[in-house]
Amino acid sequence: MRNDIAMPDIQPRGTVEENGDVYLYGEIGEGGWAVDANDMVPKLRTLSETDLTVYINSPGGDIDHGLSIYTALAEHQGKDNHHKD
């Protein structure tokens, strides 16, 4: 096994990093390991002028949470790049 390869520290849920990296990994919704819009949307709004890189690997989930996250991304003022992982 190689030990010289650095693996990114990615949480298995939604994360918004200060550098503009946004991870939507896992089911969208509330509780457990779900990506919760109540956590994500306020963090996205604090980065209103920052360019975002959004990484997505999700099977879907709660429509209300999904639409809230989508709206926050659509209203974002900076540049958005999206990657489907």
N, C-alpha and C positions, 0 to 999 in steps of 0.2 A: 504494500500500500504506500502510495506517495504521500508524504507529509508536507510537501512544499506548495501545495495548491491551497490557496485561501478560499474558503467557502463564505459566501455572504451570510450575515446574520439576519435572516428573514423570519419574521414572526409568521406563524401559520394563520394569520387573520389580517385585517386591514391595518395598515400603518401609513402614517404620513411623516416623512422625514423633513428636517429643516432645509435640506438641500433641494427639495422639490420632488424627491422620489416618493411615489405613492404605490403601495402594494395592496391589491385587492385579491387576496388569496383565501379561498374557502367559501363557504356558503354565506349569502347575504341575509342578514336578519339580526335578531337579538339573542343574547345568551350564549354561553359556552364559548366556542372558538369562532363564532359567526362574525362577519364583518358588519359592524353596527353603525348605521348612519348617524346615530346620536353622538358617536365618538368621532367619526370621520369628517362630517360637514363642518363643525366649528374649526377643526384643524386646517381644513382646506381653505377656509375663509381667511385665516391668518396669513396665508401665503398668496394673497391676491395679486401681487406683482411679480411673483417668482415663477419662472418657467417650470412646468411639471413634466415628469416622465412617469407615466402610469403603467404599471405591470399588472396584468389581469390573468388569473387562473381560478375561475369560479364556476361551479355547476349551476349557479343561479340562486334563487331563494325568494325572500319576501319582496313583493313588488313595491310596497311603500318605501322600504329602505333603499331599494335599488333606484327608484325614481328620485329620491332625495339626494343620493350620491351623484347620479347623473346630472341633476339640475345644478348642483354645486360645481361640478366640472364644466358644464356648459356655460355657466356665468363667470367662470374664472377669466381674469383679464390677461394673464400671461399666456405664453405659448404652451401648447399641450402636445406631448408625444405619447403614443400608446403602443404597448407591446402585449401581445397575447402569448403567455407562457404555457 
